[in-house]
């Protein structure tokens, strides 16, 4: 395992307050690499979004 992290987060971490979608943000490959989160708010759409993302990572 290479400890790669992919995580959608909505905690109000002050360090990420400059992210356009704050408090929503995305940890891309590590805890320190954070960008905007485009995860839909609706649960069904969010699940589809995540599954498509994971498929892209796997293949």
C-alpha positions in Angstrom: 0.0 0.0 0.0 1.3 3.4 -0.9 -0.7 5.5 1.6 -2.4 7.5 -1.1 -5.4 9.5 0.2 -8.4 10.6 -1.7 -11.0 12.2 0.6 -13.9 14.6 0.3 -14.1 16.6 3.5 -16.4 19.3 4.9 -14.7 20.1 8.2 -14.0 23.8 8.7 -10.3 23.5 8.8 -9.0 27.1 8.9 -5.9 26.2 6.9 -8.2 25.5 3.9 -10.4 28.6 4.2 -9.0 30.0 0.9 -10.4 27.0 -1.1 -13.3 28.4 -3.2 -15.7 25.7 -2.0 -14.8 26.0 1.7 -15.6 24.3 4.0 -16.0 21.6 1.3 -12.6 20.4 0.0 -10.9 17.4 -1.6 -7.7 15.8 -0.4 -6.0 14.6 -3.6 -3.4 12.0 -3.0 -2.3 13.4 0.4 -3.5 15.3 3.4 -1.6 18.4 2.3 -2.8 18.5 -1.3 -6.2 20.1 -1.1 -8.5 21.5 -3.8 -12.1 22.5 -4.5 -14.7 19.8 -3.9 -17.2 19.1 -6.7 -18.9 16.4 -4.8 -22.7 16.8 -5.3 -24.7 17.4 -2.1 -27.5 14.9 -3.1 -26.5 11.4 -1.8 -27.4 9.5 -4.9 -25.5 11.9 -7.1 -22.6 11.9 -4.7 -22.3 8.1 -4.7 -22.3 8.0 -8.5 -19.7 10.8 -8.6 -17.4 8.8 -6.2 -17.9 5.5 -8.1 -17.0 7.1 -11.4 -13.9 8.7 -9.6 -12.8 5.3 -8.2 -13.3 3.6 -11.6 -10.9 6.2 -13.1 -8.3 5.5 -10.4 -8.5 1.8 -10.8 -8.3 1.8 -14.6 
